[in-house]
Amino acid sequence: MILDALHDALALDASDPCAALTWSDWQKSFLADGARFRVARTANQIGKTWVSTADLVMELRGSNPYRARRYRGPVYAGFIGESIQQMSQAGGPLEKLWSMIPPGEVDPRIRFEAGRGICGVKDPVIPFVYGPAAGSVIQIRTYQQRPQSQAGATWHYAYCDEPMPERIYSEVVARLVAHSGNMTCTFTPTPSMPDQAWLRELVTAGVFHEHHATMTERNAWPSGYLRPFLSTSEIEQYAASLPEIERAMRIEASWDPIVTDRWLTGFGPSNVEPFNLHDIPPGALLAVGIDHGLKAGKQAAVLVAALKGEHGRAWVIDEATSDGHTTPEQDARSIIDMLERHGLKYEHVDEWVGDRAAKEGRIIKQKSNGALRRYLAAVAGLPYERTRWIVTPHKYAGSVAAGLRLINVLSSRRDLLVHPRCERFIKACEVFRGAKDDPVKDILDAGRYAIERVVDGVQVGRIKVRAA
């Protein structure tokens, strides 16, 4: 009898993944919500993408146990996220969406590939050809596409994952008019998200019905499970790893960050101390981080030594900055001078990390990694082909916050040590409050690029979800 029941459960899981899932109380409320416009503003890691992708698939198939299907016959839906790269990553929104679809119900040419997304046809779409959703289509779109890319689409449903820019909302809502369609938005607030004042006003006005879920054991505890996916102690540990400016948004799903006197609350006087190069343990790598500045010519470079590993460490050795406009040749000379102050040569640097090209004014004055590399070779007296590639840091939504969180964790553990000569970097750590146009961000970014490049594997409050 028990084996028969187990066999039936496994068969159900294979034929209808959504039916095999159980949900927490807030997720059940979301699935039962019949409002035309819904928004789920939730904390990290409590299942917002799982429940929204399941909701979409169940809506198309008419299998939602908490709410009746809205339309008869085939329907068209848009599933929209930040970018194809973000949506396609392992464990990302598209993988979750694909896992909700019963095998054999979509066009056999279609498949999901981590890193690439929905593959098999020219445009990323998921057409249902068998089963209760036969004839329905899910179109994949991104916020990074031109808003006009939505033009011509006529949808019954729009599901938007991650904070949506207002310009995208204006285009998407127009695609729903013909069918009096429905919109669902799910996101966790972050300091780097697009301005959400427009959505907040629509929630206040009652246009969107809001589901607000914080990070608690109850909200991470599906019914029938012996324990939650996140315990109170795990939540407290994660919260403690976050800069104060982020904590309310990621834990409480607050609309606004907590404004403090500075972002890097873990950085203090104990992180500033004189040291010599021979004080740095063997095995540390040398890196130079470069930021081309908010305005072309205002370049900053930071020399960092760092140890890799789960408990990585970093030493900020020196900085090279300018107060006015400089040429790429002058920037290269300044960086080589910085190295020579410590008896180092170009060849001693293991990693070079530089920002994207910067431009300014009607006459373009461009600074780029390519130009700087050519002048570094010339100043160092090396053939260009013997110089290292200057890597461009990976930038994505939330990358600034992630990098500063790493610096904050290293600082709070006193695994970040800054020499007193690095006056501008120290000041940036002490006063930066998060404004993108703050001039101190240039040198902070330069140091961040180098530290991120070398210090990998550091635990910065990642949550490991246990098997239930």
C-alpha positions in Angstrom: 0.0 0.0 0.0 2.8 2.4 1.0 4.8 1.5 -2.2 1.7 2.0 -4.3 1.1 5.5 -2.8 4.8 6.4 -3.4 4.6 5.2 -7.0 1.4 7.3 -7.5 3.1 10.4 -6.0 6.2 10.0 -8.3 3.9 9.5 -11.3 2.0 12.7 -10.4 5.3 14.6 -10.1 6.4 13.5 -13.6 3.1 14.2 -15.3 2.2 17.5 -13.6 5.0 19.1 -11.6 2.8 21.9 -10.3 0.4 19.5 -8.7 3.2 17.8 -6.7 4.1 21.1 -5.0 3.0 22.4 -1.7 2.9 26.1 -0.7 3.4 28.3 2.3 0.5 30.5 3.5 1.5 33.6 1.6 2.0 31.6 -1.6 -1.5 30.1 -1.3 -3.0 33.5 -0.8 -1.1 34.7 -4.0 -2.4 31.7 -6.0 -6.0 32.2 -4.8 -5.9 36.0 -5.7 -8.3 36.7 -8.6 -7.3 40.4 -8.9 -6.5 41.5 -12.5 -3.4 43.3 -11.4 -1.2 41.7 -8.7 2.2 42.4 -7.2 4.3 40.2 -4.9 6.8 42.4 -3.0 8.8 39.8 -1.0 12.0 39.2 0.8 14.8 37.1 -0.8 14.6 33.3 -1.0 11.0 32.7 0.1 9.7 31.4 -3.3 8.3 34.3 -5.2 9.6 33.1 -8.6 8.6 29.5 -7.9 5.0 30.5 -7.1 4.7 33.0 -10.0 6.0 30.5 -12.6 3.7 27.8 -11.3 0.8 30.3 -11.3 1.4 31.1 -15.0 1.6 27.4 -16.1 -1.5 26.5 -14.0 -3.4 29.4 -15.4 -2.7 28.3 -19.0 -3.6 24.7 -18.1 -6.6 25.5 -15.9 -5.1 23.4 -13.1 -4.8 26.0 -10.3 -6.5 24.4 -7.2 -7.1 27.8 -5.6 -8.6 29.8 -8.5 -10.7 29.1 -11.6 -9.2 29.7 -15.0 -10.0 33.2 -16.4 -10.2 32.4 -20.1 -11.4 29.6 -22.3 -9.4 28.3 -25.2 -5.7 29.1 -26.1 -4.2 32.2 -24.4 -1.1 34.2 -25.0 1.2 35.3 -22.2 4.4 37.4 -21.9 7.1 36.4 -19.3 9.4 39.3 -18.8 12.6 39.7 -16.8 15.7 41.8 -16.5 17.8 40.2 -19.3 18.2 36.9 -21.1 21.4 36.4 -19.2 19.7 36.9 -15.8 16.7 34.9 -16.7 18.7 32.0 -18.2 21.2 31.4 -15.4 21.1 28.1 -13.6 18.3 28.2 -11.0 16.9 31.4 -12.7 13.4 32.3 -13.7 13.4 30.4 -17.1 14.7 27.2 -15.5 12.0 27.4 -12.9 9.3 28.1 -15.5 10.5 25.2 -17.6 10.4 22.8 -14.6 6.7 23.6 -14.1 5.7 22.4 -17.5 4.5 18.8 -17.8 6.8 16.8 -20.2 5.4 16.4 -23.7 3.0 19.3 -23.7 5.2 21.8 -25.6 6.6 21.9 -29.1 9.3 19.1 -29.2 11.7 21.5 -30.8 11.7 23.7 -27.7 14.2 23.1 -24.9 15.8 25.0 -22.0 19.6 25.4 -21.8 21.2 27.1 -18.8 23.0 30.2 -19.9 21.1 30.4 -23.2 17.5 30.2 -22.1 14.6 28.9 -24.3 16.2 27.4 -27.5 14.9 25.6 -30.6 13.3 28.4 -32.5 14.4 31.9 -33.6 12.4 33.9 -31.1 12.3 32.7 -27.4 8.7 31.3 -27.1 7.1 28.3 -25.4 4.2 27.0 -27.6 2.0 24.4 -26.0 0.8 21.8 -28.6 -0.7 19.0 -26.4 -2.7 18.8 -23.2 -5.1 21.3 -21.6 -3.0 24.3 -22.7 -2.7 23.3 -26.3 -2.6 26.4 -28.6 -1.4 28.7 -25.8 2.0 30.5 -26.1 4.4 32.0 -23.6 6.6 34.7 -25.2 9.9 35.6 -23.4 10.8 39.3 -23.3 13.3 41.4 -21.3 13.5 44.9 -19.8 16.7 45.5 -21.7 15.0 45.2 -25.1 13.5 48.4 -26.6 10.0 49.0 -25.2 8.8 48.8 -28.8 9.8 45.1 -28.9 6.5 44.5 -27.0 4.6 46.3 -29.8 2.2 44.0 -31.8 1.9 41.5 -29.0 -1.6 41.0 -27.7 -1.5 39.2 -24.4 -4.0 37.7 -21.9 -1.3 37.7 -19.2 1.9 39.5 -18.5 4.2 38.1 -15.8 7.1 40.4 -14.8 9.9 39.1 -12.7 12.3 41.6 -11.0 11.6 45.3 -10.5 10.2 46.8 -13.7 11.1 50.2 -15.2 8.0 52.5 -15.6 8.7 52.7 -19.4 8.3 49.0 -19.7 5.1 49.0 -17.7 3.6 51.6 -20.1 4.2 49.3 -23.1 3.2 46.1 -21.4 -0.1 47.3 -20.1 -1.0 48.4 -23.6 -0.6 44.8 -24.8 -3.3 43.7 -22.4 -6.1 46.1 -23.5 -7.6 43.9 -26.2 -8.3 41.0 -23.9 -8.7 43.0 -20.6 -5.6 41.1 -19.7 -3.9 40.5 -16.4 -0.6 41.6 -15.0 1.5 40.0 -12.3 4.7 41.6 -10.9 7.1 39.9 -8.5 10.3 41.4 -7.0 12.5 41.9 -4.1 13.4 45.5 -3.5 17.1 46.4 -3.8 18.9 49.8 -3.6 20.0 49.5 -7.2 16.5 48.7 -8.7 14.8 51.1 -11.1 12.6 53.7 -9.5 9.4 52.0 -8.3 7.5 55.1 -7.2 5.0 54.6 -10.0 4.2 51.1 -8.8 4.0 52.2 -5.2 1.4 54.8 -6.3 -0.6 52.2 -8.2 -0.6 49.9 -5.2 -1.7 52.8 -2.9 -4.5 53.6 -5.4 -5.7 50.1 -5.4 -4.9 49.3 -9.1 -2.5 46.6 -8.0 -3.4 44.1 -5.2 -0.3 43.7 -3.2 1.1 40.6 -1.5 3.9 41.7 0.9 5.9 38.8 2.4 8.9 39.2 4.7 11.7 36.7 5.4 10.3 34.6 8.3 10.2 30.9 9.1 6.4 30.9 8.4 6.8 32.4 4.9 9.6 29.9 4.1 7.6 26.9 5.4 5.5 25.0 2.8 2.5 23.2 4.3 3.2 19.5 5.1 7.0 20.0 5.5 8.7 19.0 8.7 10.7 22.2 8.8 11.1 25.5 6.9 13.5 26.0 4.1 15.0 28.9 6.2 15.3 28.7 10.0 15.2 31.8 12.2 18.9 31.4 13.0 19.8 31.2 9.2 17.7 34.3 8.6 19.4 36.2 11.4 22.8 35.2 10.1 21.9 36.4 6.6 20.6 39.7 7.9 23.8 40.3 9.9 25.9 39.9 6.7 24.0 42.7 4.9 24.9 46.4 5.0 22.3 48.3 7.0 21.2 50.2 3.9 20.1 46.9 2.2 18.7 45.0 5.2 15.2 46.4 5.3 14.7 45.8 1.6 16.1 42.3 1.4 14.6 41.0 4.7 11.5 43.1 5.2 10.9 43.8 1.5 10.6 47.5 2.3 10.1 49.9 -0.6 12.9 52.1 0.7 16.5 51.4 2.0 17.5 52.5 5.5 19.4 55.7 5.1 22.5 55.6 7.3 25.5 57.9 7.5 27.3 55.5 5.2 26.9 52.2 3.2 30.0 50.3 4.5 29.0 50.1 8.1 31.6 47.3 8.7 34.5 49.6 7.8 36.2 51.4 10.6 39.5 52.6 12.1 40.6 49.0 12.8 40.7 48.5 9.0 43.4 51.2 8.5 46.9 50.2 9.5 50.4 50.6 8.1 51.9 47.4 6.7 54.8 46.4 4.4 54.6 44.2 1.4 56.5 41.5 3.3 53.7 41.4 5.8 51.4 40.0 3.2 51.3 36.2 3.3 52.8 34.2 0.4 50.3 33.2 -2.2 48.5 36.5 -2.4 47.8 37.9 -5.9 48.4 41.4 -6.9 45.7 43.2 -8.8 45.2 46.7 -10.1 41.6 48.0 -10.3 40.8 50.9 -12.6 37.8 53.2 -12.9 37.7 55.7 -15.7 35.6 58.1 -13.7 32.2 59.7 -13.7 33.7 62.1 -16.2 36.3 61.2 -18.7 39.8 62.1 -17.4 38.9 61.6 -13.7 40.6 58.2 -13.5 41.3 56.2 -10.3 43.5 53.1 -9.8 44.0 51.0 -6.7 46.7 48.5 -6.0 45.4 45.5 -4.0 46.9 42.2 -2.8 44.5 39.5 -1.9 44.2 35.8 -0.9 41.5 33.7 -2.5 39.3 31.2 -0.7 36.3 30.9 1.5 37.9 33.2 4.1 39.7 35.4 1.6 41.6 38.5 2.7 42.6 41.8 1.0 45.2 44.5 1.5 44.7 47.9 -0.2 48.3 48.9 -0.8 48.2 52.2 -2.7 46.2 54.4 -5.0 46.7 56.6 -8.1 44.2 59.4 -8.7 43.9 62.7 -10.5 42.1 66.0 -9.7 41.7 67.1 -13.3 41.6 65.8 -16.8 44.4 63.5 -17.8 45.4 61.6 -21.0 45.6 57.9 -21.1 49.4 58.3 -21.3 49.4 60.3 -18.1 47.1 57.7 -16.4 49.6 54.9 -17.5 52.5 56.9 -16.1 50.7 57.4 -12.8 49.9 53.7 -12.4 53.5 52.6 -13.2 54.8 55.2 -10.7 52.4 53.7 -8.1 54.0 50.3 -8.7 57.5 51.6 -8.7 57.0 53.2 -5.3 56.9 49.7 -3.9 59.7 48.2 -6.0 57.2 46.6 -8.3 57.1 46.3 -12.1 54.3 45.9 -14.5 55.0 42.2 -14.8 54.4 41.7 -11.0 50.7 42.4 -11.3 48.6 39.2 -11.7 45.3 40.8 -12.6 44.3 44.0 -14.3 40.6 45.0 -14.1 39.3 48.1 -15.8 35.9 49.8 -16.1 34.0 50.3 -19.4 35.0 53.1 -21.7 34.2 56.7 -20.5 33.2 59.6 -22.8 32.5 63.3 -22.3 31.5 66.4 -24.2 30.6 67.1 -27.8 34.1 66.1 -28.8 34.4 62.6 -27.5 37.3 62.2 -25.1 37.3 58.5 -24.6 39.2 56.4 -22.1 39.2 52.7 -22.5 41.0 49.6 -21.3 42.5 49.1 -24.8 44.0 52.6 -24.9 45.3 52.4 -21.4 46.9 49.0 -22.1 48.8 50.4 -25.1 50.2 53.2 -23.0 51.0 50.9 -20.1 53.1 48.9 -22.5 54.9 51.9 -23.8 55.6 53.4 -20.3 56.7 50.0 -18.9 59.0 49.5 -22.0 57.3 46.2 -23.0 56.0 45.0 -26.3 52.2 45.3 -26.4 51.7 41.5 -27.0 53.5 40.8 -23.7 51.0 42.9 -21.7 48.1 41.4 -19.9 44.5 41.9 -21.0 42.6 44.4 -18.9 39.4 42.6 -17.9 36.1 44.5 -17.8 34.2 43.7 -14.6 30.9 41.9 -15.0 28.1 44.5 -14.4 24.5 43.4 -13.8 21.5 44.7 -11.8 22.7 44.7 -8.2 26.4 44.2 -9.0 27.4 47.4 -7.1 25.5 46.2 -4.0 27.1 42.7 -4.3 30.6 44.1 -4.5 30.1 46.5 -1.6 28.6 43.7 0.5 31.8 41.7 -0.1 33.9 44.7 1.1 31.6 45.2 4.1 31.9 41.5 5.1 35.7 41.6 4.7 35.8 44.8 6.7 33.7 43.6 9.6 35.9 40.4 9.9 39.0 42.7 9.7 40.0 40.7 6.6 40.4 44.0 4.8 43.4 46.1 5.7 44.0 49.5 4.1 47.3 51.4 4.3 46.9 55.0 5.6 48.5 56.3 2.4 45.2 55.4 0.5 43.5 58.5 1.8 40.8 58.8 -0.9 39.9 55.1 -0.8 39.5 55.4 3.0 37.4 58.5 2.7 35.2 56.8 0.2 34.6 53.8 2.5 33.8 56.2 5.3 31.3 58.5 3.5 29.8 56.7 0.6 26.0 56.5 1.0 25.0 54.9 -2.3 24.5 57.8 -4.7 25.5 56.8 -8.2 26.8 60.3 -9.0 28.9 60.6 -5.8 32.5 61.4 -6.9 33.9 59.2 -4.2 32.4 56.2 -6.0 35.1 56.3 -8.6 38.0 55.2 -6.4 35.7 52.9 -4.4 34.7 51.1 -7.6 38.4 50.8 -8.6 39.2 49.0 -5.3 36.0 47.0 -5.6 36.9 45.7 -9.1 40.3 44.4 -7.9 38.9 42.8 -4.7 36.1 41.1 -6.5 38.4 39.8 -9.2 40.8 38.2 -6.8 38.8 37.3 -3.6 36.4 34.6 -4.8 34.5 32.1 -2.7 34.1 34.4 0.3 30.9 33.7 2.2 28.9 37.0 2.1 25.6 35.8 3.6 24.5 33.4 0.9 21.6 31.2 2.0 21.8 27.5 1.5 18.4 26.0 1.2 18.1 22.6 3.0 16.2 19.7 1.6 13.0 19.3 3.5 
